[in-house]
Amino acid sequence: GGKAARGDETVVGGGIYTRDTLELFSTTVRDNQAEADESDARGGGIYNTGNLVARNSLVAFNSASAPEDVSGGGIFSRLDDLLAEDEDNTGLHLINTTLSGNTAESTGATEAAGRVYGGGLFVEAYILPEYLPLPDTVTLTNVTIAGNGVSAPNATGDEPAGGGAYFNVRESAASPIVRVNNTIMAGNGDDCVLGAALDFASAHSLYESSGAAACDLAAADPDANGNIVGEDALLGPLANNGGPTRTHALLAGSPAIDSGDNDLAVNQSGDPLADDQRGFFDRVENGTVDMGAYEVGAQEPSHDDGGVFFSATAVGSAAGLAFGPHDILRYDGSAWSKWFDGTAAGLKGAPTACHNLNAFWFPDSGDDDVVMSFAQNG
């Protein structure tokens, strides 16, 4: 994990700081800190003022702490035209992603302790009319936000709020659009808080809290938009449930199982989700997608190709099979075949490949693949 720390200045982005377009895929951001000694702290794991897309990823065990204002223990995202590299492209899109175990904490004495918002996620809009003709968009699709928290032990003013997520408008000519779909917020104290009036809508999502602690959604099972509010999500602990990132499994009897909306299970481009956070297929099992980042019944991709795989680096032939640079060959113990025709796909490199790399892959249908590569340095 990383750490951003300063004396009397605001500290931002313990793990990642981005002002541009950034896409995270199958990435874990964990154990980072944004820690200020005298001022504010924002974004223990990620600080974003650009356009952030996180898919099939995990943001966990990050923290933001300071004696004054603290926001976004896991992710701090500001929709701010002046801070972004591209003023027409700011936003936040979390898809098949988990935020877990993140914290925001004020360390200030009673008279100094400031506002503490958004243990898992803090989103704030700062939009000026001369810079942005259209509202920015925040989407949470099949996200699990669980076990995050906020605290201010010495504060006597504003109570900490939004252990799971906090959405706010600081100054705006147009309300940002916030859409929460097929998402679970549970075990965060207050799961979801609206700090100001904004264009917020939730559908087919589960909140263990209710009322003001669930973005003003009344207890229901379900409500008119398919939200389950005020119910135990029955989540397992954050654990290795397969795939490259840890997840919260849905336990037997969880009301989140088969309670999502298939039409809402889409990526940032509107394409249907094929897998869950783990990369397991299919994203829609038993006819209806589950809420959250984990899909009950989804299966790990098969590695039953077998054989040995070689990446070619020059024109040649093997047992009568002609191949070119960037082709990938397979030998199954008795015959050669062309597993991927890189030349036909338009990869550059004739008459020799520019990568000078031979790679060997031994797929294993059990636990682990064996991968070896040999690079030629020129």
Secondary structure, 3 states (H helix, E strand, C coil): CCEEEECCCCEECCCEEECCEEEEECCEEECCEEEECCCCEECCCEEECCEEEEECCEEECCEEEECCCEECCCEEEEEECCCCCCCCCCEEEEECCEEECCEEEECCCCCCCCCEECCCEEEEEEECCCCCCCCCEEEEECCEEECCEEECCCCCCCCCECCCEEEEEEEECCCCEEEEECCEEECCCCCEEECCCCEEEEECCEECCCECCECCECCECCCCCCCEECCCCCEEEEECCCCCCCEEEECCCCCCCCCCCHHHCECCCCCECCECCCCCECCCCCCCCCCCCCCCCCECCCCCCCCEEEECCECEEECCEEECCCCEEEECCCCEEEEECCCCCCCCCCCECCCCEEEEEECCCCCCCEEEEEECCC
